[in-house]
Amino acid sequence: MEALGQSEAFLAFQEQLSRVAPVQRPVLLIGERGTGKELAAARLHYLSGRWQKPLVTLNCASLSASLIESELFGYERGAFTGALQRRVGRFEVADGGTLFLDEIGNVPIEVQEKILRAVEYQIFERVGSAEEVAVDVRILAATHASLPEMAATGRFRPDLLDRLSFEVLTVPPLRERTGDIMLLARHFAVRMAREMERAKMPDFSAGASEVLESYRWPGNVRELKNVVERAVYRSDSAIITEIVLDPFADVLKKGETPAQPSLSRVSALLSEAGPDPLAVPLKKAVLDLKMRMLRSALERSRYHQRKAAVLLGLSYDQFRGLYRRYHELRLDDDTDAT
């Protein structure tokens, strides 16, 4: 992922990072998955006076509860089975620098107490030792969970939450970063083309750009990067026309690949209106065509809306808008009939 953007939301967040970076206090980063919380932590570190010292990261969600304590604080030889020699923990490795605890909501409650003491007094004991170790570490933490709710239900220590929350910053999701989607998409596309040693740098067709910009991006920048790189890899042209948002929806039936409706299919649908296509106003003919294609896609996908959206070459949000329009028309027809 890249810390790249020009939207107001992105620039405002970068300004918040710059402001708090020099202050030697904990910062809590809140954000959805894929928004770039680790990149934000790195910016806080490198804009601080600790930038020449280590930046150490621990993803608390990737470790079992029994391992987190020894990873953070280290252990002495013989502390447990398999501890053949002393091991230094992340707190000691980060001495003089910054320790970033990602997904801190996954830390067991019993380890939280030891973290609180280390944050508050900058001392701790290795597992299997009563000897105090002193360090100078700035703590940054991140989570997508609601720590206040966890504290209210006894799953997170309120005193640790208070200590970590000198400043709380929310990383903006990609859907709120107006104007950044295509900037990032082109950046990822160019990098992927270079990696594949392609002579021409890629760009996106109007239709592909519309799909990218209208999608909600629940996986944020990480998901966008993956979608764009897949599109570049699959495209035989420098102009990318096809965007596959869900790779699992590529094959709905064995041997069937979803694609944009062909011209022959559109012509066939138009011919259903009658021998004279000009007998119906263009606006109504286009609307009728959309409704027929919607019904056809729903029937073929067995009313699975995401699969129907892929068949129509639409993002899920675009499909939902068309689907709501379809139901509004049906309700109007029912009302007229009564």
C-alpha positions in Angstrom: 0.0 0.0 0.0 1.0 3.6 -0.5 0.5 6.8 1.6 -0.7 8.6 -1.5 -3.6 11.0 -2.0 -4.8 14.5 -2.6 -8.4 14.4 -1.2 -9.3 16.7 1.7 -9.9 13.7 4.0 -6.4 12.3 3.2 -4.6 15.6 3.6 -6.4 16.5 6.8 -5.4 13.1 8.3 -1.7 13.6 7.2 -1.8 17.0 8.9 -3.0 15.4 12.1 -0.2 12.9 12.0 2.4 15.6 11.4 1.0 17.6 14.4 1.2 14.8 16.9 4.3 13.0 15.6 6.8 15.1 17.6 4.9 14.7 20.9 6.4 11.8 22.8 3.0 10.3 23.9 1.0 7.3 22.8 -1.3 7.6 19.8 -4.2 5.3 19.0 -5.1 4.7 15.4 -8.6 3.7 14.6 -9.5 2.4 11.1 -11.0 -0.3 8.9 -8.9 -3.1 7.5 -6.8 -2.0 4.6 -6.8 1.7 5.3 -3.1 1.9 6.0 -2.8 2.1 9.8 0.8 0.7 9.7 1.8 3.4 7.2 0.3 6.0 9.5 2.4 4.6 12.4 5.5 4.7 10.3 4.8 8.4 9.5 4.4 9.1 13.2 7.7 7.5 13.9 9.8 9.0 11.1 8.4 12.5 11.8 9.4 12.2 15.5 12.7 12.7 17.2 13.0 8.9 17.3 13.3 8.5 13.6 16.9 7.2 13.7 16.0 4.6 16.3 14.1 1.3 15.7 10.4 1.1 14.6 9.2 -2.3 15.8 5.9 -3.7 14.9 3.8 -6.5 16.4 0.5 -7.7 14.9 -1.3 -8.9 18.0 -3.9 -10.7 15.9 -1.3 -13.0 14.4 -0.2 -14.6 17.7 -1.9 -16.9 20.1 -2.6 -15.5 23.6 0.2 -17.6 25.1 2.8 -16.2 22.8 2.0 -12.5 22.9 3.6 -12.0 26.4 6.9 -13.6 25.4 7.0 -11.7 22.1 6.5 -8.4 23.8 8.7 -8.9 26.9 11.0 -11.7 26.0 11.9 -14.6 28.3 14.7 -16.2 30.3 16.3 -19.5 29.6 14.2 -22.3 31.2 11.1 -20.1 31.6 9.1 -22.7 29.8 9.6 -25.9 27.7 11.6 -25.0 24.7 13.2 -21.8 26.2 16.8 -22.9 25.6 18.2 -19.4 25.9 17.3 -15.9 26.8 15.3 -14.0 24.2 14.8 -10.3 24.0 11.2 -9.1 23.4 9.8 -6.3 21.2 9.9 -3.7 24.0 13.7 -4.2 24.4 14.3 -4.2 20.6 12.4 -0.9 20.3 14.4 0.8 23.1 14.9 4.4 22.2 12.4 4.1 19.3 8.8 3.3 18.7 6.7 0.1 19.3 3.6 -0.2 17.1 1.0 -2.7 18.5 -1.4 -3.5 15.6 -4.8 -4.9 16.5 -4.2 -4.3 20.2 -7.8 -5.4 20.9 -6.6 -9.0 20.6 -4.2 -8.7 23.5 -5.4 -10.9 26.5 -6.6 -9.0 29.5 -3.8 -10.5 31.7 -1.1 -9.2 29.3 -2.7 -5.8 29.2 -1.8 -5.2 32.8 1.9 -5.8 32.0 1.7 -3.5 29.0 0.1 -0.8 31.1 3.0 -0.9 33.6 5.5 -0.8 30.7 3.8 2.2 29.2 3.3 4.0 32.5 6.7 3.4 34.1 8.9 2.1 31.2 9.8 -1.0 33.1 8.9 -4.7 32.9 10.1 -8.2 33.6 10.9 -10.9 31.1 8.9 -14.1 31.3 10.5 -16.3 33.9 12.5 -13.4 35.6 11.9 -11.1 38.5 14.6 -8.6 37.3 13.2 -5.3 36.1 14.3 -4.1 32.6 14.1 -0.4 31.9 13.4 0.9 28.4 12.5 4.2 26.6 9.8 3.3 24.1 7.0 5.3 22.5 3.8 3.3 22.1 1.6 3.5 19.0 -1.4 1.2 18.8 -4.1 0.5 16.2 -7.4 -1.4 16.1 -10.5 -1.7 14.0 -12.5 -2.7 17.1 -14.3 -0.4 19.5 -12.0 -0.4 22.5 -14.5 1.7 24.6 -17.1 -1.0 24.1 -14.6 -3.7 25.0 -13.6 -1.7 28.1 -17.3 -1.4 29.1 -17.7 -5.2 28.9 -14.5 -6.1 30.7 -12.5 -7.2 27.7 -10.1 -4.3 27.7 -8.6 -2.5 30.7 -10.1 1.0 31.0 -6.8 2.3 32.5 -4.8 1.0 29.6 -7.2 2.6 27.2 -6.9 5.9 29.0 -3.1 5.7 28.8 -3.0 4.8 25.1 -5.5 7.5 24.1 -3.4 10.6 24.5 -4.5 11.2 20.9 -7.0 9.1 18.9 -6.9 9.4 15.1 -9.2 7.8 12.6 -7.7 6.7 9.4 -10.2 7.7 6.6 -11.7 4.8 4.6 -11.1 4.9 0.8 -14.8 5.6 0.1 -14.4 9.0 1.9 -11.3 10.0 0.0 -13.0 11.7 -2.9 -10.6 11.9 -5.9 -8.0 9.5 -4.6 -9.3 6.2 -6.1 -8.2 6.8 -9.6 -4.9 8.5 -8.4 -4.1 5.3 -6.5 -5.4 3.0 -9.2 -3.1 4.6 -11.9 -0.2 4.4 -9.5 -0.7 0.7 -8.8 -1.3 0.0 -12.5 1.9 1.6 -13.6 3.9 -0.3 -10.9 2.3 -3.6 -12.0 3.1 -2.9 -15.6 6.7 -2.2 -14.8 6.9 -5.3 -12.7 5.6 -7.3 -15.8 8.1 -5.4 -18.0 5.4 -4.1 -20.3 6.4 -1.4 -22.8 3.3 0.7 -22.6 2.0 2.2 -19.4 -1.6 1.3 -18.7 -4.7 3.5 -18.3 -8.4 2.8 -17.7 -11.4 3.1 -20.0 -14.3 5.3 -19.0 -16.3 2.3 -18.0 -13.5 0.8 -16.0 -13.0 4.1 -14.2 -16.7 4.3 -13.4 -16.7 0.8 -11.8 -13.7 1.7 -9.7 -15.1 5.0 -8.5 -18.6 3.8 -7.8 -17.5 0.7 -5.7 -17.5 1.1 -1.9 -14.2 -0.6 -1.3 -14.8 -2.5 2.0 -11.2 -3.7 1.9 -10.0 -0.1 1.2 -6.6 0.6 -0.4 -5.4 -3.0 0.0 -8.4 -4.2 -1.9 -8.0 -1.5 -4.6 -4.4 -2.5 -5.1 -5.3 -6.2 -5.6 -8.1 -5.4 -8.0 -6.0 -3.1 -10.1 -3.0 -5.4 -10.3 -5.3 -8.2 -11.3 -6.8 -6.0 -14.0 -3.4 -5.1 -15.4 -2.2 -8.7 -15.4 -5.3 -9.9 -17.3 -5.4 -7.1 -19.8 -3.8 -7.6 -23.2 -4.1 -3.9 -24.0 -2.7 -0.8 -22.4 -6.3 0.4 -22.0 -7.9 -1.6 -19.2 -11.6 -2.2 -19.9 -12.4 -5.1 -17.5 -12.5 -4.8 -13.7 -13.1 -7.9 -11.7 -14.0 -6.9 -8.2 -14.7 -10.4 -6.9 -12.4 -13.1 -8.4 -14.6 -15.8 -7.0 -17.5 -14.6 -9.2 -15.5 -15.0 -12.3 -16.9 -18.4 -13.0 -20.5 -18.7 -12.1 -20.9 -22.1 -13.8 -18.3 -24.5 -15.0 -16.9 -23.1 -18.3 -18.9 -19.9 -18.1 -17.0 -16.6 -17.8 -19.0 -13.5 -17.0 -18.5 -10.5 -19.4 -20.1 -7.4 -20.6 -23.3 -8.2 -22.6 -22.4 -8.7 -26.3 -23.7 -6.5 -29.1 -25.6 -9.4 -30.5 -27.3 -9.9 -27.2 -28.3 -6.2 -27.0 -29.5 -6.3 -30.6 -31.6 -9.3 -29.8 -33.2 -7.6 -26.8 -33.9 -4.5 -28.9 -35.6 -6.5 -31.5 -38.1 -7.7 -28.9 -39.6 -4.2 -28.9 -41.0 -4.8 -32.4 -40.1 -4.4 -36.0 -39.8 -0.6 -35.8 -37.4 0.4 -33.1 -38.4 4.1 -33.5 -42.0 3.3 -32.5 -40.9 3.6 -28.9 -39.3 6.7 -27.4 -35.5 6.2 -26.9 -35.7 6.8 -23.1 -38.4 4.2 -22.6 -36.7 1.7 -24.9 -33.4 2.1 -23.0 -35.3 1.6 -19.6 -37.1 -1.4 -20.9 -33.8 -2.9 -22.1 -32.2 -2.4 -18.7 -35.2 -4.0 -17.0 -35.1 -7.0 -19.3 -31.4 -7.5 -18.8 -31.8 -7.2 -15.1 -34.5 -9.9 -15.0 -32.4 -12.1 -17.2 -29.2 -11.7 -15.1 -31.2 -12.4 -11.9 -32.7 -15.6 -13.4 -29.4 -16.8 -14.7 -27.7 -16.2 -11.3 -30.6 -17.7 -9.5 -31.3 -14.4 -7.9 -27.8 -14.0 -6.4 -27.4 -10.3 -6.6 -23.6 -10.1 -6.6 -23.4 -12.7 -9.4 -26.1 -10.8 -11.4 -24.1 -7.6 -11.0 -21.0 -9.3 -12.5 -23.0 -10.7 -15.4 -24.2 -7.2 -16.2 -20.7 -5.7 -15.9 -21.8 -3.5 -13.0 -20.4 -2.9 -9.5 -22.6 -4.1 -6.7 -23.7 -0.5 -5.8 -24.6 0.2 -9.5 -26.6 -3.0 -9.5 -28.4 -2.1 -6.3 -29.4 1.3 -7.8 -30.8 -0.5 -10.9 -32.5 -3.1 -8.7 -34.3 -0.4 -6.6 -35.4 1.3 -9.9 -36.8 -2.0 -11.1 -38.9 -2.4 -7.9 -40.1 1.2 -8.0 -41.4 0.6 -11.5 -43.1 -2.6 -10.5 -44.8 -0.8 -7.6 -46.0 1.9 -10.0 -47.4 -0.8 -12.3 -49.2 -2.5 -9.4 -50.7 0.8 -8.4 -51.8 1.6 -11.9 -53.4 -1.8 -12.1 -55.5 -1.2 -9.0 
